[in-house]
Amino acid sequence: LAKQRLRKGFQYIGITNRYEESVCLFYFKFIKPWDDSGTDQSCLPVVFEPINTAADHESQFNFTDEDWAYFEEYDDEVDRKTYNYALELFEADLRRYGVTRDACVAKDCWPKKS
């Protein structure tokens, strides 16, 4: 059911730890900043700026090293399978829309180095 929902219930899947590629894929798939419409639809630099990060908030939890070790070792089989399938769909879309780092840079849709 989870795989079916991912496949049919979402037009777009992004992967947080592949944020730059996810943003670029969104633009390539839906906005197409290079089209001939005459409208400037290029990636805005602001989409690559971190907002509302964990560093902005105090944690309400005081996890011990033992707690963190447990989290690192914990494996939820259903979550892992669901994530892996979402990753497969994400990577298939990258291929389908020609999203590579070089393609994103060429379309000015990759964060600028500071």
C-alpha positions in Angstrom: 0.0 0.0 0.0 2.8 2.4 0.8 4.5 1.8 -2.5 1.3 2.3 -4.4 0.6 5.5 -2.5 4.1 6.8 -3.3 3.8 5.8 -7.0 0.3 7.1 -7.5 -0.3 9.7 -4.8 2.6 12.0 -5.3 3.6 13.9 -8.4 7.0 14.7 -6.9 9.3 13.1 -4.4 12.4 14.9 -3.0 15.1 13.4 -0.8 16.2 15.7 2.1 19.8 14.6 2.2 19.9 15.2 -1.6 18.3 18.6 -1.3 20.1 20.3 -4.2 19.1 17.6 -6.6 15.6 17.6 -5.2 15.2 21.3 -5.9 16.6 21.0 -9.3 14.3 18.1 -10.1 11.3 20.1 -9.0 12.3 22.9 -11.4 13.1 20.6 -14.3 9.8 18.7 -13.8 7.4 21.5 -13.2 8.8 24.9 -13.9 11.3 24.4 -16.7 13.3 27.6 -16.3 14.7 27.3 -19.8 11.4 27.3 -21.7 10.5 29.9 -24.4 7.7 31.5 -22.5 9.6 34.7 -22.0 8.9 34.6 -18.3 11.9 34.5 -15.9 11.3 31.2 -14.1 14.9 30.5 -13.1 15.8 28.9 -9.8 15.8 31.6 -7.1 18.9 31.5 -4.9 16.7 31.7 -1.8 15.5 28.1 -2.3 19.0 26.9 -1.4 19.2 29.0 1.8 18.6 27.0 5.0 15.6 28.2 7.0 14.0 26.8 10.1 16.9 24.5 10.8 17.3 22.5 13.9 20.0 24.9 15.1 17.3 27.5 15.3 15.4 25.6 18.0 16.3 24.4 21.4 15.7 20.8 21.8 13.0 19.8 24.3 14.7 16.5 24.7 17.9 15.7 26.5 19.2 12.6 24.7 22.1 10.7 26.2 24.9 9.1 24.3 23.1 5.8 24.9 19.9 7.2 23.4 21.8 8.4 20.3 23.5 5.0 20.0 20.1 3.3 20.0 18.7 5.6 17.3 21.8 5.0 15.1 21.3 1.2 15.4 17.5 1.1 15.2 16.1 -0.3 12.0 12.5 -0.2 11.1 12.1 -2.6 8.2 8.9 -1.1 6.8 10.3 2.5 6.9 13.6 1.3 5.3 11.7 -0.4 2.5 9.4 2.6 2.0 12.4 5.0 1.9 14.3 2.8 -0.5 11.3 2.7 -2.9 10.9 6.5 -2.7 14.6 6.8 -3.5 14.1 4.5 -6.5 11.3 6.7 -7.8 13.4 9.9 -7.1 16.4 8.5 -9.0 14.1 7.4 -11.9 12.8 10.9 -12.1 16.4 12.3 -12.1 17.1 10.1 -15.2 13.7 10.8 -16.9 14.2 14.6 -16.6 18.0 14.6 -17.3 18.8 16.0 -13.8 22.5 15.9 -13.1 24.7 18.3 -11.2 26.1 19.6 -14.5 22.7 20.0 -16.0 21.5 21.9 -12.9 24.6 24.2 -12.9 24.1 24.9 -16.7 20.5 26.0 -16.0 21.6 28.1 -13.0 19.8 25.8 -10.7 22.5 24.8 -8.2 23.6 26.7 -5.1 26.4 29.2 -5.7 29.6 28.6 -3.7 30.3 31.3 -1.2 
